Amino acid sequence: MKFYVMDRSGHSTLEFTPAQKAEADATFKALIGEGRTAATRQAGVHDYNVIRDPAQVQDETLFVPRLKGG
């Protein structure tokens, strides 16, 4: 599975194997704890679904930082 973590300069890609599920879950929780929104999809599908639980992670997950404005 791949995590795409968006930031000001673009994005970082984190890849996890099925054996690294615990590490992926911990990373998911840390990124959500920073205030990011997670959206996931199966490979080859165009639509993302917003999720809040690491058990719902599919092939690709996009983490978007909270929007700030004023």
Secondary structure, DSSP 8 states (H G I E B T S, - for coil): -EEEEEETTEEEEEE--GGGHHHHHHHHHHHHHTT-EEEEE-TT----EEES-GGG--SEEEEE------
